[in-house]
């Protein structure tokens, strides 16, 4: 494989993947593990992926591995320390609010919100990663936003929206 | 007037703006090299086997392990589909056929969680389902179990005909998992060798997917026919006789509460009369 090419690709996407993984999990260490595993899997398949869309593949690995982890450890709750919030954001209060708000969502809803509203993926791209129908993405997105609207008013304060 | 979606994006950006790239490319390359070496070392003592395109490993799973690799069958480069399984035919199929898959429930409710086979071994499975993250197996006792495999490929996980083993594609080959013990063996994929079905498969309506999942002793095949994304309807398990017309199809129509997909059946456990 062309390791220089892989390294250049990884350098360009790694930060975004980590931020996305953190929003998916709310756990910085787990986010780092997910991204690292995604990079390994891309490296293993680089010759096949290089001419396609390795970033989409990496993003898919992050999301699906997170689902797999959640299935096995769903009773484990991580506690976010203020120090971590300060490490991930220039606005630690906002980081804490976002983390708590996303924690109110189901894993599927959370994935849809992150992919659609942070990674800016289309409905179709999100559906492909989650292996669901586009209509499911739309309904999950609507349900997630409704849950945030009802259960996380502090997030609405942050984005300047109304609570009604 | 602000756009709430745009504002949500901005908040998510702000909530993570100090996260920097950890620089994991070099470590990823090292891990990738190590995994390749490990697999190749394991493969050196394992019988090489043929991975079947589409239906994957069924040919290499039959009989007692380990077994000598079988000669590679000829590669089918083109399947001539002359018969359509159109919507009317699918809808007209018998709702249940007692002689096909009698051990399957009428409604397949794939669970969110199931015990791992390492923690709760199973004697045999009749059906494997790919739920994206893990492989779920429906046991002959009606209980679901879970198989977790890191680095899975897109190849469909496949049960052995007797349902006691599962093959799951991984990079460079596949893992064969003994369901009674959880023991795993890596088998390297022979490069550029594929086996395909030596029967003509029917064509399904637009929006539907067809996958051959088992070949029975009488020459017929079990096909998994399922609605694709956005297409309403339930699964069909169709027993397809390539020597006859669509009127000779038998089927079991099942529904599922999950978007997960069946990938293989243990053909010996399904009945073939």
Interface residues (C-beta under 8 A of the other chain):
Chain A: X3 X6 X7 X10 X11 X14 X15 X18 X19 X22 X23 X28 X32 X35 X36 X37 X39 X40 X41 X42 X43 X44 X45 X64 X65 X67 X68 X71 X72 X74 X86 X87 X88 X89 X90 X91 X94 X95 X97 X98 X99 X113 X114 X117 X118 X120 X127 X130 X131 X132 X133 X134 X135 X136 X155 X158 X159 X160 X161
Chain B: X2 X4 X5 X7 X8 X9 X10 X11 X12 X13 X14 X15 X16 X17 X18 X19 X20 X21 X22 X23 X24 X25 X26 X27 X28 X29 X31 X32 X35 X36 X112 X113 X132 X133 X134 X146 X148 X150 X151 X171 X229 X230 X259
